[in-house]
Amino acid sequence: MAVRVHIGPVSTRSAKAWFDYAEHVIARLREIGADRAPPEALDNFQGLVREWREHTRQLDDAQSDFTWSTERSDDEVGYLINALYEAGLAVEAAHEAGELELRPAEADEFHYAVVNQVLAALEAEGGSQSHLVEILREHWNVASE
C-alpha cells in the first residue's frame, strides 16, 4: 500500500539546521557503531537528507517555507519512522556517554513536523502500520496527535 507523506510547511531555516545536525549524527553513529542505528537505516536517512537539501536549494530562507511530498510504501515509511525513533534513542545514549550532542533548538520545528506528519500519514492509511503509530505516540515525546 502506498502512503502519501507531506512534510511542511516549516521554516527553511529550521529544515537546514536539522539537515546539518542529521548529517553530523549519521557520521557519528557510523563511527561509534550504534546498535539502534543500523547502517541500512543510516543510508536511507542520508539519502533523504540529500534529497531534502537539494529541494531547499530552490528556496529563499526568508521567503519560502520548506514543503515536500512523496509517495512510498507503507512498509518503507513505517521502517524509516521507527528507525528515526531508534536513532534518537542511540543519540540520547551517545549523548549520555559524552559522544554526541543533542539536536539544536533551531532544528526542533522541522523534527516535530517530520515525526508528526509522517505518523499522521501512516495513521490515515490505517492497516498494518496503525499499531506502530500507536506505540510510537505512546513512547516518543515529540509524537503528539
C-alpha positions as CSV (number, residue, x, y, z in Angstrom):
1,M,0.0,0.0,0.0
2,A,1.3,3.5,-0.9
3,V,1.3,6.3,1.6
4,R,1.4,9.9,0.7
5,V,3.7,11.8,3.0
6,H,3.7,15.6,3.2
7,I,6.2,17.5,5.3
8,G,5.7,21.2,6.0
9,P,5.2,24.0,5.8
10,V,8.1,24.5,8.1
11,S,10.8,27.2,8.1
12,T,13.6,26.6,5.7
13,R,16.0,27.8,8.4
14,S,14.8,25.0,10.8
15,A,15.0,22.4,8.0
16,K,18.6,23.4,7.2
17,A,19.6,23.3,10.8
18,W,18.1,19.8,11.1
19,F,19.9,18.7,7.9
20,D,23.2,19.9,9.3
21,Y,22.6,18.1,12.6
22,A,21.4,14.9,10.9
23,E,24.5,14.7,8.7
24,H,26.7,15.1,11.7
25,V,24.7,12.5,13.7
26,I,24.7,10.0,10.8
27,A,28.5,10.3,10.6
28,R,29.0,9.9,14.4
29,L,26.6,7.0,14.7
30,R,28.5,5.2,11.9
31,E,31.8,5.9,13.8
32,I,30.6,4.6,17.1
33,G,28.6,1.7,15.6
34,A,25.3,2.3,17.4
35,D,23.3,-0.9,17.5
36,R,20.0,1.0,17.4
37,A,21.0,2.7,14.2
38,P,21.8,0.0,11.6
39,P,23.9,1.0,8.5
40,E,20.9,0.5,6.1
41,A,18.8,2.9,8.1
42,L,21.6,5.5,8.2
43,D,22.0,5.1,4.4
44,N,18.3,5.8,3.9
45,F,18.4,8.8,6.2
46,Q,21.5,10.1,4.3
47,G,19.6,9.8,1.0
48,L,16.6,11.7,2.4
49,V,18.7,14.4,3.8
50,R,20.4,14.8,0.4
51,E,17.0,14.9,-1.3
52,W,15.7,17.5,1.1
53,R,18.8,19.6,0.9
54,E,18.6,19.7,-2.9
55,H,14.9,20.7,-2.6
56,T,15.9,23.6,-0.3
57,R,18.4,24.9,-2.8
58,Q,15.4,26.3,-4.7
59,L,14.0,28.1,-1.7
60,D,14.9,31.5,-0.2
61,D,15.3,31.3,3.5
62,A,13.4,34.5,4.2
63,Q,10.7,34.0,1.6
64,S,9.8,30.3,1.4
65,D,8.8,27.6,3.8
66,F,10.0,24.1,3.3
67,T,7.4,21.7,2.0
68,W,8.0,18.3,0.5
69,S,5.8,15.4,-0.6
70,T,6.4,11.8,-1.7
71,E,4.6,8.6,-2.1
72,R,6.2,5.5,-0.6
73,S,5.1,2.0,0.5
74,D,3.7,1.9,4.0
75,D,6.3,-0.6,4.9
76,E,9.1,1.7,3.9
77,V,7.6,4.7,5.7
78,G,7.0,2.6,8.8
79,Y,10.5,1.3,8.8
80,L,12.0,4.8,8.4
81,I,9.9,6.4,11.2
82,N,10.7,3.6,13.5
83,A,14.4,3.8,12.6
84,L,14.3,7.6,13.3
85,Y,12.9,6.8,16.7
86,E,15.6,4.2,17.4
87,A,18.3,6.5,16.1
88,G,17.0,9.1,18.6
89,L,17.5,6.6,21.4
90,A,21.0,6.0,20.1
91,V,21.7,9.7,20.1
92,E,20.5,10.0,23.7
93,A,22.7,7.1,24.8
94,A,25.7,8.6,22.9
95,H,25.0,12.0,24.5
96,E,24.9,10.5,28.0
97,A,28.3,8.9,27.2
98,G,29.7,12.3,26.0
99,E,30.0,11.2,22.4
100,L,27.3,13.3,20.7
101,E,25.4,16.5,21.3
102,L,21.6,16.7,21.2
103,R,19.6,18.3,18.5
104,P,19.8,22.2,18.4
105,A,16.6,24.0,19.3
106,E,16.6,25.7,15.9
107,A,16.0,22.2,14.3
108,D,13.1,21.3,16.5
109,E,10.4,22.8,14.3
110,F,11.4,20.6,11.4
111,H,12.0,17.5,13.6
112,Y,8.5,17.8,15.1
113,A,6.9,18.2,11.6
114,V,8.7,15.2,10.2
115,V,7.7,12.9,13.1
116,N,4.1,14.1,13.5
117,Q,3.3,14.4,9.8
118,V,4.7,11.0,8.9
119,L,2.8,9.4,11.8
120,A,-0.4,11.2,10.6
121,A,0.1,9.9,7.1
122,L,0.6,6.3,8.3
123,E,-2.4,6.6,10.6
124,A,-4.6,7.9,7.8
125,E,-3.8,4.9,5.7
126,G,-4.7,2.5,8.5
127,G,-3.7,-1.1,8.0
128,S,-0.6,-2.8,9.3
129,Q,1.2,0.4,10.4
130,S,-1.5,1.6,12.8
131,H,-0.1,-0.4,15.7
132,L,3.4,1.1,15.1
133,V,1.9,4.6,15.2
134,E,0.1,3.8,18.4
135,I,3.4,2.6,20.1
136,L,5.5,5.5,18.8
137,R,2.9,8.1,20.0
138,E,2.9,6.4,23.4
139,H,6.7,6.4,23.9
140,W,8.1,9.3,21.8
141,N,7.7,12.6,23.5
142,V,7.7,14.6,20.2
143,A,4.9,12.4,18.7
144,S,1.8,14.2,19.7
145,E,-1.5,13.9,18.0
